Amino acid sequence: MYKIVINYGVVIKMKINGNAIRSGNIIFHQGASWRAVKCQAVKPGKGGAFNQVELRNLENGSKLNERFRANEVIEKLSIISKSYQFLFHGSDNKLTFMDLENYEQIEISENLIGDQKFFLQDGMQVNLELVEGKAVGVSLPEQVIEEVLETEAVVKGQTASSSYKPATLKNGLRIMVPHHIEAGVKIIVSTIDCTYVGKQKS
């Protein structure tokens, strides 16, 4: 493990095994920095197990699906988190935030955070993730409560126990929800991979 001193503190690059990558981690891979959006442990009938990881490039927002095995060594970046206030969505797909210490404004592209943009609200206080002084993402609560605005019918042929259907949330995000979830119901949603977690308990 080694350290690189930057303007906002210290960034630590830590060596981890490929099967230790988790959703939300930022890693250095193929000469670029990526955020792990989704991770799935796969144990095929033949060959060794691997970690199937969906990555989002922190420079341009492009996506990449990679298999990482347990014996692969990966560089995980520990990044600096700093408080900002979200101001507004710009017309050019830019998100504007204000530093709560010096009131300076900073813009990041919506592509860098993907569907997490749907959870941002004007005036919301969030933590921006910074690498070498550059904003690379937004740190939100891992789970939030959202209301279902409308849902579609269950796909014909699916069993009741495994069927999921498309739903639109009040914030505009579209996700898949179980067949029993109807409009007006409040649900728990993961902000990391924007998936259904469960129904809010009354």
Buried (B, 14 or more C-beta within 10 A) or exposed (E): EEEEEBEBEEBBBEEBBBBBBEBBBBBBBEEBBBBBBBBEEEEEEEEEEBBEBBBBBBEEBEEBEBEBEEEBEBBBBBBBBBBBBBBEBEEEEEBBBBBEEEEEEBEBBBBBBBBBBBBBEEEBEBBBBBBBEBBBBBBBEEEBEBEBBEBEEBEEEEEEEEBBBBBBBBBEBBBBBBBEBEEEBBBBBBBBBBEBEEBEEE
